[in-house]
Structure formats: structure tokens, C-alpha cells
Amino acid sequence: MANSLQDQLRNSGLASAKQARNASAEKRKEKRRQRAGLPDEDAARRAAIEQQNAEKAARDRELNAARDAESRAKALAVQIRELIALNRIDDHGPDPIRHHFEADGRVQRLYMSDEAHRALVAARLAIVRDGDGFALVPVAVADKIAERDASAVVVRNDTTNETPDEVDPYAEYKIPDDLMW
């Protein structure tokens, strides 16, 4: 049993003489590379594979972050829809009036009762986006919606901003808040 493993494999027919020569030649080349201080080809291959794995992990992290952001945005949209559906004020009254307001650079209109219009002017109600349309909701609900998406609140009157400008020549002429146009 003094035969080497190579000889034993060759004698049993599991390896050919050519395979044995190639294996020993590869061993010699590897030893020469180590003595010369040349980089190991396997190490270079391993480094390339590790780099590919790191790049793939970074891509996966970016995709996961984008997917998470998308799911958070969808969840916020659902919360906003639920808040509007639960707190919507559909008060058109017997004789609805039109309230005009600006949204997306265009003048929009919303029909409401006189009482709802006075509440909107007095900053007790606000107008928010509801899909393709608009809805009236209480100011507290509008504040909750604004926490989730500020662009969803279209009209929210603020009663604290009643101070006129010092250089405004029309400061002594007050414009009524309930002016219909």
C-alpha cells in the first residue's frame, strides 16, 4: 500500500494517466505561483464572486426599500380614503350653493348648503381631495389627513391670519369671507 492515491485511482480505472499528469502539473504551477508571490487564481475568482454577491445584495436592498416605500404609500392612501369615507359631510341642503376654490391651477366648484358654507368660512370645515373629486370634512380630520399627505388638503381656512399688511393700500377695505363669485 505504498502507492499514492493517484496511482491507486489510475490502477482501479477511476482516473486516466492524462488526468494524473494534469493534476500534478496544476500542483507544480500553484507552488510556483506561491513562491513567486503571484495572486492565486482561485482567490481572484473568489474575490470576483464576493463582489458580485455584494452588488446583488445592494440591488436587493434598494429593491426592498422601494417596495417598502410603495407599500407605505399605498397604506397611507388607504388610511386617507377611510378617513374621508367615515367623516365626509354630504350636506347639500334643499337649496345648494356653489363654492368656488382653486385646485391644480384651475377653479373648481363644490355644492354645499348655506350652513356648511358658513362652517367652511369659519374654519370648522375643510375641502380635501377624494379620488377625482373633492369632499367636505371637519378640520380635525383634515389635520389628520395633512399629517399623512399634505397635498390631499385643498382648502383649509385659517382664522389666525387676520393681520393686514402694513403697506397694503386696501387694508381698510375688508373683503367678506363669504363672498360668492
CORGIHU-V724426 format. One record per helix or strand of 2 or more residues. SS is the DSSP state (alpha for helix, beta for strand). FROM is the first residue (numbers start at 0). LEN is the number of residues. Records with the same first field share a line. If there is no record, write none. Layout:
SS=FROM-LEN / FROM-LEN
This chain:
alpha=4-8 / 16-20 / 40-47 / 113-8 / 138-10 / 149-3
beta=96-7 / 105-7 / 124-6 / 132-6 / 152-3
